[in-house]
């Protein structure tokens, strides 16, 4: 949903419509929480809460904490160099 700005009420309605018309909600979780809404929760959390509220199936993929996230970390890990 990165094409939307969830902080705008009109766009939040569009996001809700998009989620409501979906067969499932796919959640990909990385290492950072992200920006917060004016309600004090993350945009992704707001979308997730809405999906759960309407009983939409949720498929969550959580990145391993030890997985390198920056390209240089990936190269160093493949070469067995310490970071």
GROMACS elastic network, one bead per residue, 0.5 to 0.9 nm:
[ bonds ]
;  ai    aj funct       b0    kb
    1     4     6  0.58916   500
    1     5     6  0.85874   500
    1     6     6  0.87781   500
    1    15     6  0.74654   500
    1    44     6  0.85860   500
    1    47     6  0.89533   500
    2     5     6  0.73987   500
    2     6     6  0.88974   500
    4     7     6  0.87974   500
    4     8     6  0.87951   500
    4    11     6  0.65273   500
    4    12     6  0.80792   500
    4    14     6  0.85313   500
    4    15     6  0.74340   500
    5     8     6  0.61118   500
    5    11     6  0.64579   500
    5    12     6  0.76509   500
    5    43     6  0.88476   500
    6     9     6  0.72085   500
    6    10     6  0.85711   500
    6    11     6  0.59322   500
    6    12     6  0.50486   500
    6    13     6  0.88115   500
    6    15     6  0.74268   500
    6    37     6  0.76957   500
    6    43     6  0.64921   500
    6    46     6  0.88015   500
    6    47     6  0.88972   500
    7    10     6  0.88371   500
    7    11     6  0.75919   500
    7    12     6  0.69920   500
    7    36     6  0.89212   500
    7    37     6  0.60014   500
    7    38     6  0.71918   500
    7    43     6  0.80622   500
    8    11     6  0.53133   500
    8    12     6  0.61167   500
    8    13     6  0.88462   500
    9    13     6  0.64539   500
    9    14     6  0.88878   500
   10    13     6  0.52979   500
   10    14     6  0.66933   500
   10    15     6  0.89188   500
   11    15     6  0.61964   500
   11    16     6  0.85827   500
   12    16     6  0.61063   500
   12    17     6  0.85494   500
   13    16     6  0.50319   500
   13    17     6  0.61643   500
   13    18     6  0.85929   500
   14    17     6  0.50586   500
   14    18     6  0.61583   500
   14    19     6  0.86481   500
   15    18     6  0.50322   500
   15    19     6  0.61683   500
   15    20     6  0.84606   500
   15    47     6  0.79111   500
   16    19     6  0.51257   500
   16    20     6  0.59229   500
   16    21     6  0.85438   500
   16    47     6  0.77423   500
   16    50     6  0.74212   500
   16    51     6  0.84912   500
   17    21     6  0.61469   500
   17    22     6  0.86934   500
   18    21     6  0.52911   500
   18    22     6  0.64355   500
   19    22     6  0.51570   500
   19    23     6  0.83074   500
   19    24     6  0.79317   500
   19    25     6  0.70983   500
   19    47     6  0.79645   500
   19    50     6  0.81493   500
   19    51     6  0.67260   500
   19    56     6  0.84466   500
   20    23     6  0.81674   500
   20    24     6  0.89709   500
   20    50     6  0.88867   500
   20    51     6  0.75808   500
   20    54     6  0.75624   500
   20    56     6  0.79518   500
   21    24     6  0.89526   500
   22    25     6  0.71334   500
   22    56     6  0.80971   500
   23    56     6  0.71311   500
   23    57     6  0.74274   500
   24    51     6  0.81848   500
   24    56     6  0.55904   500
   24    58     6  0.57544   500
   24    59     6  0.72873   500
   25    47     6  0.88098   500
   25    48     6  0.75508   500
   25    51     6  0.66059   500
   25    52     6  0.89580   500
   25    56     6  0.66824   500
   25    57     6  0.62345   500
   25    59     6  0.62364   500
   25    60     6  0.83006   500
   26    48     6  0.89903   500
   26    57     6  0.86014   500
   26    58     6  0.58740   500
   26    60     6  0.59476   500
   26    61     6  0.78489   500
   27    44     6  0.81489   500
   27    48     6  0.76657   500
   27    58     6  0.70642   500
   27    59     6  0.60245   500
   27    61     6  0.61110   500
   27    62     6  0.82071   500
   28    59     6  0.84732   500
   28    60     6  0.58935   500
   28    62     6  0.60050   500
   28    63     6  0.76618   500
   29    32     6  0.80819   500
   29    33     6  0.85125   500
   29    60     6  0.74311   500
   29    61     6  0.61440   500
   29    63     6  0.60687   500
   30    33     6  0.79175   500
   30    61     6  0.87700   500
   30    62     6  0.64142   500
   30    63     6  0.52749   500
   30    64     6  0.81103   500
   30    65     6  0.82135   500
   30    69     6  0.87042   500
   31    62     6  0.89781   500
   31    63     6  0.73804   500
   31    64     6  0.86882   500
   31    65     6  0.70313   500
   31    69     6  0.84062   500
   33    36     6  0.84518   500
   33    42     6  0.68160   500
   33    44     6  0.86633   500
   34    42     6  0.61880   500
   34    43     6  0.76955   500
   34    44     6  0.82128   500
   35    41     6  0.81338   500
   35    42     6  0.56545   500
   35    43     6  0.68149   500
   36    39     6  0.75696   500
   36    40     6  0.54444   500
   36    41     6  0.50031   500
   36    43     6  0.61103   500
   37    40     6  0.52821   500
   37    41     6  0.55207   500
   37    42     6  0.58587   500
   37    43     6  0.61126   500
   37    46     6  0.82805   500
   38    41     6  0.75919   500
   39    42     6  0.86703   500
   41    44     6  0.84490   500
   41    45     6  0.64693   500
   41    46     6  0.66556   500
   42    45     6  0.50432   500
   42    46     6  0.61974   500
   42    47     6  0.87299   500
   43    46     6  0.50292   500
   43    47     6  0.63397   500
   43    48     6  0.86166   500
   44    47     6  0.50810   500
   44    48     6  0.60710   500
   44    49     6  0.85390   500
   45    49     6  0.59711   500
   45    50     6  0.85023   500
   46    49     6  0.51685   500
   46    50     6  0.62986   500
   46    51     6  0.87320   500
   47    50     6  0.51527   500
   47    51     6  0.62524   500
   47    52     6  0.87478   500
   48    51     6  0.50602   500
   48    52     6  0.62350   500
   48    53     6  0.85014   500
   48    58     6  0.81199   500
   49    52     6  0.51713   500
   49    53     6  0.60271   500
   49    54     6  0.88124   500
   50    54     6  0.64123   500
   50    55     6  0.86404   500
   50    56     6  0.87008   500
   51    54     6  0.54249   500
   51    55     6  0.62877   500
   51    56     6  0.51967   500
   51    57     6  0.76512   500
   51    58     6  0.75002   500
   52    56     6  0.57910   500
   52    57     6  0.75625   500
   52    58     6  0.76200   500
   53    56     6  0.76846   500
   55    58     6  0.87498   500
   62    65     6  0.87469   500
   63    66     6  0.84207   500
   63    67     6  0.69598   500
   64    67     6  0.53140   500
   64    68     6  0.88483   500
   65    68     6  0.81145   500
   67    73     6  0.89688   500
   67    74     6  0.82664   500
   68    71     6  0.77199   500
   68    72     6  0.85576   500
   68    73     6  0.54024   500
   68    74     6  0.54893   500
   68    77     6  0.77559   500
   69    72     6  0.86299   500
   69    73     6  0.68115   500
   69    74     6  0.71279   500
   70    73     6  0.52658   500
   70    74     6  0.64834   500
   70    75     6  0.89631   500
   71    74     6  0.51032   500
   71    75     6  0.63944   500
   71    76     6  0.87406   500
   72    75     6  0.51287   500
   72    76     6  0.61583   500
   72    77     6  0.85203   500
   72    83     6  0.89422   500
   73    76     6  0.51416   500
   73    77     6  0.60262   500
   73    78     6  0.86064   500
   73    83     6  0.68134   500
   74    77     6  0.51653   500
   74    78     6  0.62581   500
   74    79     6  0.86915   500
   75    78     6  0.52105   500
   75    79     6  0.62786   500
   75    80     6  0.86125   500
   75    81     6  0.86469   500
   76    79     6  0.50534   500
   76    80     6  0.59991   500
   76    81     6  0.50418   500
   76    82     6  0.68977   500
   76    83     6  0.67634   500
   77    81     6  0.60206   500
   77    82     6  0.73603   500
   77    83     6  0.78973   500
   78    81     6  0.78068   500
